[in-house]
Amino acid sequence: MKLYELTIHEASERLAAGECTAVELTEAMLERIVAVDNDVKAYLTLTPEAALAQAQAADERRSQGENGPLLGIPLAIKDVLCTKGITTTCGSRILENFVPPYDATAVARLKAAGAVLLGKTNTDEFAMGSSTENSAYFTTHNPWDLTRVPGGSSGGSAAAVAADECLGALGTDTGGSVRQPAGLCGVVGLKPTYGRVSRYGLIAYASSLDQVGTLTKDVTDAALLLGAIAGHDPRDSTAIDAPAPDYNSGLQDNNGLAGTRVGVPQEYFIDGMQPEVEAAARAAVDVLADLGAEMHEVSLPHTEYALSVYYLIAPAEASANLARYDGVRYGLRVDESGDLIQTYKDTRGQGFGAEVKRRIMLGTYALSAGYYDAYYLKAQKVRTLIKGDFDAAFEQVDVIVAPTSPTTAFRIGEKADDPLQMYLSDVFTLSMNLAGNCGLSLPCGFDAAGLPIGLQIMGPPLGEEQVLRVAHAYERATEWHARRPEIMATDSMGE
Amino acid sequence: MKLSRADVEHIAELARLTLSDEEKALYQEQLSAILAYFEKLQELDTAVISPTATVLPLHSVMREDEPRPPTPREDILANAPAAEDGCFEVPAVLD
């Protein structure tokens, strides 16, 4: 097995046993990136010199007796998280030359744990999108089929993990942006409870929904990364002030799922979804039952309203958050007029891409005089109903399982001209952000074209341990996560 | 809800966005379609439902008021499109 094929916990064991060094591991990752990233295009920025220096520092720390699950582990960071001294673009032209003077808390915690940061991964502009096609730079390609999208917005991180271009990655999830690309790329994507991970240094899209998450090759690695980044942060008043448990210790018990109550929501099996996705999710439900879980039908009756609620609340918050890009303090400035107001407008008109402008327009409209009650306030009230659905369901069950996305990876360009069709790709993931729950996506099968299918396991607020335990039990009982893509380079695809 | 061209121009003005004629036409059509989809929300009677702004039961989180070293001014200004004398520089707003 090549070093770049390892999971985080496997690599960590080798490092601890002295079977390889962090420098060797990092060199293997950098060689892998050179070999495949021209085709996958997962990374916006690579930092090989800094990575090798961090690897060397990790090896020195280890030689002085230090040990830790992330010491010397090469990871990738979605380019919406600030990295001190390293360009952070949010996939946008407006931040093309932005070099943050500080690290996001999640990044700082990984660095403190001794992780090696390989670079910054591609994203839809300001995390607005489901395919990375809204990146101002390029579209990332799905490692399972390079003509297809990796999902989004954390598509660069998901593709980098799937293509063995890092051992794990950070992403962010506002409406499914960790889980949906994880599903489409066949990796594990964990969205923690809103507030579980500090948002300090996460460049804001929709502040009441944004959450930092992880993309990994298996559930054990998801627990390891979450353990490293979770916890209170005085710099984010919405970071929950409760200690982060040892998420991995909960994965050790081998008692199966006896006594675990699993809910299956009828509203997540809908007309128009790809039949193979429904079949794989139903088969996964059977596996959980075989493992001893008690299965319950649950209802989340306001699910059909979630898309509308999300696309009012998130753009409304975005229109306020993105007001800061005015060409004064950082980023692009288009100053052809010599007039301050016109400079704002021209900077934003040229600096933002089509989807970002669409959402700013939508959010501005929803918040504007005369429409606030009908749109924004209405959406906030229906958000209460959606959260109420989950609260009621989690009275009856410990976790809820459903497909992650209605289809497997779609073709690049297929939905690019139809925003509503693109938004529907997130129809199964949005509700959880509105309710503030936690959940993850993990592989549960493949369609006839060989594309991965994701299973979503949702838990109540701060229910990460039970979500991870159920996911781990499922993973141990199946082999889907072990299947890896064979990357077919474009020059050998006969195009 | 069908948006007019004037609606689109008004929203763009509020949002401080310069849009091309093509963009105005595109957003007029797309935003109208998206807003029509949102009409679905009107099916629900929410007269007695409170709005949710945040899912967390948090109110006015306080911390000790202790001075900490700020980010150095030059680090902040390093990202500015234009700076002079330790300040951000913008086009003149007063004659």
Contacts between the chains, C-beta under 8 A, distances in Angstrom:
chain1	res1	chain2	res2	distance
A	97	B	79	7.8
A	98	B	79	5.9
A	99	B	78	7.0
A	99	B	79	6.5
A	101	B	71	5.5
A	101	B	72	7.8
A	101	B	75	3.9
A	101	B	76	6.5
A	101	B	78	7.2
A	101	B	79	7.6
A	102	B	71	6.7
A	194	B	55	5.4
A	194	B	56	6.7
A	195	B	56	5.4
A	208	B	53	6.5
A	208	B	54	5.2
A	208	B	55	7.3
A	234	B	63	5.7
A	237	B	58	7.0
A	237	B	61	3.9
A	238	B	54	7.2
A	238	B	56	6.0
A	238	B	58	6.5
A	238	B	61	8.0
A	240	B	56	7.2
A	302	B	44	7.8
A	304	B	40	7.4
A	305	B	40	6.5
A	305	B	41	6.1
A	305	B	44	6.8
A	307	B	37	7.8
A	308	B	37	6.5
A	308	B	38	4.6
A	308	B	40	5.6
A	308	B	41	5.2
A	309	B	41	7.2
A	311	B	34	6.8
A	311	B	38	7.4
A	312	B	38	6.5
A	319	B	15	6.4
A	323	B	16	7.7
A	326	B	16	7.4
A	327	B	81	5.9
A	328	B	80	7.4
A	328	B	81	7.4
A	328	B	88	5.4
A	328	B	90	5.7
A	329	B	76	7.6
A	329	B	79	7.0
A	329	B	80	5.9
A	329	B	88	5.9
A	330	B	79	3.8
A	330	B	80	6.6
A	330	B	81	7.7
A	331	B	79	7.5
A	331	B	81	7.3
A	332	B	81	7.2
A	333	B	81	3.6
A	333	B	82	7.0
A	335	B	81	7.8
A	335	B	91	6.3
A	337	B	91	7.8
A	338	B	91	5.3
A	338	B	92	7.9
A	339	B	91	6.1
A	340	B	90	5.7
A	340	B	91	4.8
A	340	B	92	7.8
A	340	B	93	5.1
A	341	B	16	7.3
A	342	B	18	7.8
A	343	B	90	7.4
A	343	B	91	5.8
A	344	B	16	4.6
A	345	B	16	5.0
A	345	B	17	6.1
A	345	B	18	4.2
A	346	B	18	5.0
A	348	B	15	7.6
A	348	B	16	5.7
A	348	B	17	5.1
A	348	B	18	7.2
A	349	B	17	5.2
A	349	B	18	3.2
A	349	B	19	6.2
A	350	B	18	7.5
A	352	B	17	7.5
A	354	B	23	7.7
A	354	B	26	7.9
A	357	B	17	5.9
A	357	B	19	7.3
A	357	B	23	7.1
A	357	B	27	7.5
A	358	B	27	6.3
A	358	B	30	6.5
A	358	B	31	7.2
A	360	B	15	5.1
A	360	B	17	6.6
A	361	B	8	7.4
A	361	B	11	5.2
A	361	B	12	6.8
A	361	B	15	6.1
A	361	B	17	7.2
A	361	B	27	5.7
A	361	B	31	6.1
A	362	B	31	6.1
A	362	B	34	6.5
A	364	B	11	5.2
A	364	B	14	5.1
A	364	B	15	4.3
A	365	B	3	7.9
A	365	B	7	7.9
A	365	B	11	5.1
A	365	B	31	7.0
A	365	B	35	7.8
A	368	B	11	7.0
A	368	B	14	6.2
A	375	B	38	6.8
A	377	B	51	5.8
A	378	B	41	5.3
A	378	B	42	7.6
A	378	B	46	6.4
A	379	B	41	6.8
A	380	B	51	3.4
A	380	B	52	5.6
A	380	B	53	6.3
A	381	B	46	3.9
A	381	B	49	4.4
A	381	B	50	7.1
A	381	B	51	5.0
A	381	B	52	7.7
A	382	B	41	5.8
A	382	B	44	6.0
A	382	B	46	6.4
A	382	B	49	7.8
A	383	B	51	7.3
A	383	B	52	4.3
A	384	B	49	5.2
A	384	B	50	5.9
A	384	B	51	6.5
A	384	B	52	4.5
A	385	B	44	7.1
A	385	B	46	7.5
A	385	B	49	6.4
A	387	B	52	6.0
A	387	B	55	6.4
A	419	B	30	5.9
A	419	B	34	6.8
A	420	B	33	6.5
A	420	B	34	6.4
A	420	B	37	6.3
A	434	B	52	8.0
A	434	B	55	8.0
A	435	B	55	6.5
A	436	B	55	3.0
A	436	B	56	7.0
A	461	B	55	7.3
